[in-house]
Amino acid sequence: GWRPGSGRERELTTPEGIALPIVLASRGARAGALIMDMVIIGVVQTVTTIALILLGFGSFAALVDGSGEAALGSLEFLVVIWFIAMFLFRNAYFLFFELGPRGATPGKRMAGIRVAARDGGRLTVEMVVARNLLRDIELFLPLVFISAASGEGDSGAAGLAALAWFLIFALFPFWNRDRLRAGDIVAGSWVVERPARRLEAVMAVQTAPRDDSRPHAA
């Protein structure tokens, strides 16, 4: 949680010129949110994989029995569906939730944080796409290279370079005062603690249009 004087206090100015106090999410909250999201994605991917395997048993049995090209086509179709599903779960998951009105994935909601635009406006599709595509470059690609190097028993220059790549981007939030990932810098976003309900109510009142046609009290 936030403590006064923690250095995470900032002021966000909306396009209407309204200055709102915000608190940047801590690094621990961001890491915890990502771990929770990856657990959720992993569970959904596992359930989907098991379901597709069960569906594929019938086609595999037909192929073994010599039922021909129809069974082989069904297996190939299930493999394609699996690849598409794995890609969507890892990428569309973040896009879907962060583009929603709460600007937060389930993991971020559990951690009490959300994504916000640094210019005070609404998050755009381009911002969310940029910050999430950069996550693949920051974290997932070097992890794939490290895993491949380990699997081949190669702990040489390629493995060390992939590890250095991973550490540089993983530690990036420690090297700037706003705790920004490289993806946040490119997208123009930051991650903040979700405002309390009373602050959200104030924001709604402040941004609501005035009706000057009402009679003023004497």
Secondary structure, 3 states (H helix, E strand, C coil): CCCCCCCCEEEEECCCCCEEEEEECCHHHHHHHHHHHHHHHHHHHHHHHHHHHHHHHHHHHHHHCCCCHHHHHHHHHHHHHHHHHHHHHHHHHHHHHHCCCCCCCHHHHHHCEEEEECCCCCCCHHHHHHHHHHHHHHHHHHHHHHHHHHHCCCCCHHHHHHHHHHHHHHCHHHHCCCCCCHHHHHHCEEEEECCCHHHHHHHHHHHCCCCCCCCCCC
